Amino acid sequence: MPVEETEILQAAQKLGDLVAQHPSVAKFKQAQKSVADDPDASRLFNDFNRQLETLARQEQSGMPITDAQRSTLEQLQSRIVSHIKVKALNLAEVDFMDLMRKVSQTWQKPLAEAGGAMAGGPKIAR
């Protein structure tokens, strides 16, 4: 029996609602807020982004990036990744992305199996 598009969309909405209630989503949102509310972390990200933009403009104008500029960028990056709240954000993001990967693999599995069963069928010329 064919399934109507509305049924699929309703199931997708329900899946989205369930995922939104998972603890990894709340943890990720809280970690994002924690980083956004931290003046030091915000300053580090802003400094890093400004430095990236400067280097991009410099490269576009044909000027090479100096070792000192590269070093400054690397130092900023090191300070960002060692920031405790950024570390927590990275861990929360990994948990969230792992959940999303599992969900995606789960709904794609029946499609792959159906595609494999249909592989011997007629080929459509394009």
C-alpha positions, 0 to 999 in steps of 0.5 A: 500500500503506497504511503502518502507524502503527508504521512512521511512528513508527519513522521519526519516532524515526529522524528524531529520532535524526538531528536529535539528532546534528546539530552545531547541537543540540550547539552549542545545548546547549553554549551553554545550559550556558555561559549557565547556568554563568555567574554574571553571565548567571544573575544578569542573567536572574534580575534581569530575571525578578524585575523582570518579575514585579514589574511584572506583579503591579503591573499586576494590582493596577491600578498603572501602570508608571512610566517609571523601572521601564520604563527599569530593565527596558530596561537589564537587557534591553540588558545581557542581549543584549550579554552574550557568552555570551547572544549565542552562545546566540542564534546557536546557537538561530537555527541550531537553529531553522533546522534544525527549520524545514527538517525540518518543511517537508520532512516537510510537503511531501508532505502538502501535495502530497497535499492539493492532489491531493485538493482536487477530491474530494468535500467532507465536510459538518461 
